[in-house]
Amino acid sequence: MNILAPNLGSTSLKYQVLEMPSERIAARGRMERVSDYREAVAAIRTGETRIDAVAFKAVHAGPRYRGTFVIDPPLISAMEEFLPVAPAHNAIYLAAIRAFQEAMPGVPLVAAFETEFHAGMPEHAARYGVPPEWSREYGIRRYGFHGASHQYAGGRAAELLGRPKESFRLISCHLGGSSSICAIERGRSVDTTMGFSPQSGLENAERPGDLDAFAVLYMMERRGWSIAEVRSRLAKGGGLAGLSGVAGGDVRDLERSALEGNRDAALALAVLAYEVRKTIGAYAAAMGGVEAVAFTGGIGENSARLRAACCLNLDFLGIRLDGGRNEAGSGDRIISPDGAPVAVLALAANEELIVARRAYAVLAEKGG
């Protein structure tokens, strides 16, 4: 079975076609500056490879859809219901789903939700202190996101360390334009920084992370903003961009700007590194220890400077970097010294592989 797994960004589309269950990559590609997903879908090139299914790394559809499902009208309705919670993400995937439905009629479409990996989090980590009907009737809880990335990091770290993933405690740091951290114990997510929406947790490129809700209410009252205006302001222009004054909040731009003397850019990077360090310490405490820390995502994989800042002063946990390994090399690798109590790894993300595995399992079960 050949599964096309598109990974959508706000203006980009990368994809892999995986032959399942062998997991051989039959085709892959990437497009930038996408403005029309119908045109982007039409531009996908798979050569002679037949497409048997399309599997999406979908984001949010609430409590009913924390897994992998064949896409049908009720699922699309649930994604539309949670569009206000994840406006940047759900809008993109809804547009892409419709584009693939038009371009590939009759080909099954599957949604593998980012919330799936976190669905088994213990209740004491997932529940908020809100009135019970908020949780019971409206699904207000911690869902967590980047599930495919964290799941892949857990499995890949186990491979590199030569031990079963069920045998150790890992802290996975997915750092990119959107960032989150996950505590993984015995291969299972037990806590994560993003909550009810992808808006929470660490600072993101243009979205603030955790923010006191009363600060938002205060600004609404002072400025007379509508709900739609506040949603727009929380989705754009804040986060690292807001802290630094550097449009877009891309860490590569922030690092260049900081080296040129931009103190606000340096502050933004310091805030992000501090949040990561603080969370690593908290999750080590939550799990009663940690054997490995993995950095993944575009920033986590590629920024040696930020990895070093994130591990600063964590020696008391046994977390330290080998400077040469951190600065040099590429690809999946261990960047801590030999014999260090905690292994630190830099990993390329491969969310498409996890999505294809999930989709194949669902389709194979239905076919059987």
N, C-alpha and C positions, 0 to 999 in steps of 0.2 A: 504494500500500500504506500503510495507516494503522497505525503502530506506537505502542503505549502503552509509555512508558518510566517506570516507577516508581523513585523514588530514596528508599530507606528509611533512616530513622534509628532510634535505639533507641526513641523514642516519637513519631516523626513519619513522614509519608508525603507526599512531593510528587511530582507526575507531570506529564508532558506527553504529548499525543498528536500525533505528527508525521506529516504526509503526506509519504511518501517516493516519489521522490527529490527532490521540490521543497523539502522541509524546512519547509513551512508548518506553523505551530502550529495545530492544529485544536481543541485543548482543553487546559486546564491546571488544576491545583488543588493545594491543600495541606491536610493535616490534622495537627493537633497532638494530643498526649496520647493517642496510639494505644496501646491495651493488648491489642487483639485484631485481628490482621490479617485474619481472615475478615470481621469487621464493617467494617473499613476498606476492603477490596476491594469489598465490596458497596455502599459509599457513594461510590465513584468515579463521577463524572458526566461523560459524554462527549457528551451531547446526541444528535444524530442520527448522529454519526460511528460508522461500523462499525469494530471493532477486528479487524485481520487478524493481529496478532502482538503478543506482550508481550516486551519486552527488559529484562533486569535488569542493573544494574551490580554483578555478583557480585564477591566478594572473593577467595576463596582455595580452590583445589582441587589445589594441588601442581603438580609439574613437567609432568604430562600436559596440563593444561588452562590454558595461558598464551595464551589466544586467545578467540575467540568461537564458541560452539557451540549447536546446538539441544539443549535439555535432554532427557536420557534417564536411565534408571535408573543406568548406570555413572557419569555425571556427578554425580548426586545422592549416590551412594556416596562419590565422591571428596571432595565437600564435607563429608560427614559424617566422613570420615577426618581431614580437616584442621580439624574443629570445635574440637579442643583448642588449636589454634594461633591461631585467630581466633574465640574463643567468642562475643563480643558481635556480631560481624558475620555470621558464617555462620549462627548460630541464627536471626537475623532473616530472612535471605534464604531459608533452608530453609522457615521458616514461611510466608513470603509466596508462595513457589513452590507450595506445597501448596494455599494458599488460592486462587490463580489457577487451578490445575488443576481445583479443584472448581467455581469460579465460571464458568470459560470453557472447558468441555470441548471439545476439538477445535481450539482456537486454539493455534498453535505458540508455545512459550515458548523464549526464547533467553537464554543467559548470556554477557555480555561481561565477561570478568574484568579486574579492575583491574591484574592483573599483565601484561596483554598488551603495553602500551606499553613495558615494561621488559624484555621477553623477549630483545631483541637486545643487551642491555648486554654490553660486552666481558667476557671471563672474569676479567680481572684486577680488575674492579670487582665482579663477582658472587660470586666464590668466597671462602669462609672457610678459615682455616687449621685445618681439622679432619681427622681420619683419613679416608682416601679412601672407605672404605665408608659413612661418614655421608652423603657427597654422592651416591655411586653408588647406594646401596640405599634411602636414606631421603629423598633430595631436599633435603638441608640446603644452602641457598645463599641469596643475596640475591635476593628476588623483586621487592620494591618494590610500592607501592600508590598509590592516587589517580591511576592511569594515565590515566583519561578526563579528569580535571581538568587534568593537566599537558599532555596532548596538545592539549586545547582551547586552553589558554593559549599554547602554541607557535604554533598556527595563527592565533589572534586577534591576538597581538602582531605577527605578520608582516603581517596586514591593516592594523593601525593605523600601522605603520611604513612601509608601502608597499614591502615587499621580500619576495622569496621566503623561505619558512621554511628552505630549504636553504642560505641564504647567511649565516646569522649564528648566534652562540652566545647562548643564553638560559638564565638561571637562574630557574626557576619556583618560587615560594614559596606553597604551598597551606597557609594558616593558618586553622584553625577549631577545633572541638572535638577534631578529629583533624588533625594537621599533618605535612607532609613537604615536602621540597625536592628538586627534580630538576634535574640538569644536562642541557640539551638542546643537542646540537651537530648542525647541519644537519638539524634536524627529528627527530632520534632521541635517545632517552634513553641517556645514557652513564654516569650514576650517579644514585643516589637515596638518601635517608637511611633510609627504612624497609627492613628486611631480610627475614629468614625469616618474620617476622610483622609485623602492624601495630603491635606493641608497642614496636618499636625506633625509634631516631632522635630527633627532637625531643620535648620534653615535650608531652604531650597534656593535655586537660582533666582527666582522672582516671587516666590511665595514664602511668607513668614512661616516658621514652624509653630511650636507651641506659643500661644498668645492668650493672655487673660481675656476671657469673653467680655468682661466689663470695660476693657479698653476699647473694644469695638462698639459697644453700646454708647459709651461716652462720646466717641467721635461721631456716631450717627446723630446724637442729640445736638452736639456742638455745630456740626456742619449741615444738618438737615438731609443727610444722605438716605436714599431709599435702599431697600434690601438688594436690589439689582446693582446699584452703584457700589455698595460695600463688597458684594461678591466679586465684582470686577476689580476693585482695588486690592482685594486679598489675593487675587489670582495673578496680578501683573504689577511689577514695579517695586515689590517689597523684597523680602529675603535678602540674599547677598547683594542684589542690585540696589536695594534700598539702603543697606548699610554702607555700601562702597561708593554709590553714585556712578558706578560703571554699568552702562546699559546692558541688559541681558543677564548680568550676574554670572557669566561663564568663568569658572575658576582659572582657566588659562589666561583670560584677560585680566583677572584680578591679580594673578601672580606677576604678570608683566607690569601692571600698573603699580603694584606695591614696590617692585624693584626700582621703578622710576621715581619713587618717593611719595606715592599717594598713601597717606596715612589711613584714610578711610578704607581703602582696599586692603591694607594690612590688617586693619581692625576686623573687617568682614572675615578674612581667612582665620584670624585668631578666634573669632566667635565660633566658627564652624569646628575648628580643631578642638576647642574647649568642650563643645557639646559632645563631640565624639568621645573624647577622653572620659568625660563625666559619665557617659552612658556605658562605656566599657567597664568602668569601675562598678556601676550599679548592677549591670548584668552578671558580672563575676560574682557579686554578692548574692544576687537572686538565685544563681545556680550552685552556690557553694564552692565556686572555683571555676577555672577555665583552662583548657589544654591548648586551644588554638584560637587565633584571631585572623580573619580573612578580610582583605580589602579588595573590593570588586566594583564594577560600574566604571564609567569612563574616567572619573577622577581617581577612584580607588586603585584602579589598575595602573594608571599612567603617571600620577603625580607623586614622585618620590619625596618632594618637599612637604606636601601635605601629609603623607603617611608618617614622615618623621615627626611632624608637629602633633599628629594624633596620638603617637606613642610616647611623647615626651613625659617624663616623670612617672611612668608606669612600671618602673623597675620593681617596685614593692609587690607587684602582682606577678613578677617573672616575665613581663613583656618588655622586650628590647629588640632593637634592629641591629643587623650587621650593616654598617654604612655602605660598604662596597656592594653588597648584594642588593641593598635597597636602591642604590643609584644606578647600578649597571644591570644589563640583561633585559629580557623581554619574555613574554609568555608566562604561563603558570609556573610559579617558583616559590620556594621558601626563602624569606628575606631576613630571618632571625639567625643568630649565631648557632653553630653546632652545639648541641647539648643544652640549649636554653630551655628553661622549665615550660615556657609557652611558645609554641610554634607560631610565627607570623607569616602569612602568605599573601602574595599578590596574584589575583586570578582574573582572567578574562571572563566576562559574563557570557552565558549561553542560555538565555531564556527560551530561545526557539526550540532547543532540544527538549527541555522539560515540557513545553507546551505540546510538542509532537508526541512525546511519550504519553501524556495524559489523554490526548485526543485518540491516539491509537487504542489505548486500553478501553475507552468508552465505545468506540466504533466496533472494535473486535468483539466486545461483549454483546452489543446489539446484533452484530452479524451472526454470532453464535446462537 
